[in-house]
Amino acid sequence: MKGRTALVTGASRGIGFCAARALAGMGARVLMVCRDRARGEKARAEIGGDTALHLADLSSQRSIRALAAEVIAREPRLDVLVNNAGGVNGRRELTEDGLEKTFATNHLAYFLLAELLLPLLKQSAPSRILNVASTADRGGHIDFDNLQGERRYIGWRAYCTSKLCNATFTFELARRLQGTGVTACAIHPGLVASNFGHDGGGFLGAMAKLAIPFSLTPEQGADTIVWLAALPDASPHHGQYLSRRRLIRAQRQAYDTDVQRRLWEVSERLSGSPRER
């Protein structure tokens, strides 16, 4: 990874921290995106190497745009984008953009950051976009008439649907990136023992804590991310969904090309992202 630059969102803890640490250990320049400065500085000190800390609230489109502008202004290249940061909310909350928070953070942030950084990724090709999804997508359903849980909100269902959006978006992104030298993959890290979901409150928080004894370590969860990021040639995995370095299947709806196209169009409209490639 020497001479290559990787951006990892949610890099202060869990899978993101372990991926950032491993990539820095391989010689990469790692751009750590964190929400909290104190936690970010602590993580950066632990990781060492050639790292830079960027602060961003990925539920905020204003913050995502500022992050992308900062990266483009400071970095001459970007070889790997790891969209990892996410969350789960027990009750329906709206962001400053008036969007449901789980959908905004877990899906639209992936979409918007990838779109904004795409010119730099293309310039640095061969490069790759790695979207951390989850087989929790099997519990989700993309209903364009209730995409943000306006009618009935169930926290876990919203999370599952956001993960289904991750896979669906990745497949459409891969199709649009054919021939550009930018590889797009979705990754299921497995059930990982981290702090993820612990602040979701109520039933969700309790279930996340109960799952810890049966979970992978964050290092194990980050393994496929690091492997794909460091591969000399990741193009054979373009448009694939992987876990433990192997091809897996997403929920059936993710392969519906009409759903893929419509989700892209809705995401463009909700994020106001650039259309031109």
Buried (B, 14 or more C-beta within 10 A) or exposed (E): BEEBBBBBBBBBBBBBBBBBBBBBBBBBBBBBBBBEEEBBBBBBEEBEBEBBBBBBBBBBBEBBBBBBEBBBEEBEBBBBBBBBBBBBBBEBEEBEBEBBBBBBBBBBBBBBBBBBBBBBBBEBBBBBBBBBBBBBBBBBEBEEEEBBBEEEBBBBBBBBBBBBBBBBBBBBBBBBBEEBBBBBBBBBBBBBBBEBBBEBBEEBBEEBEEEEEEBBBBBBBBBBBBBBBBBEEBEEBBBBBBBBEEEBEBBEBBBBEEBBEBBBEBBBEBBEBEEEE
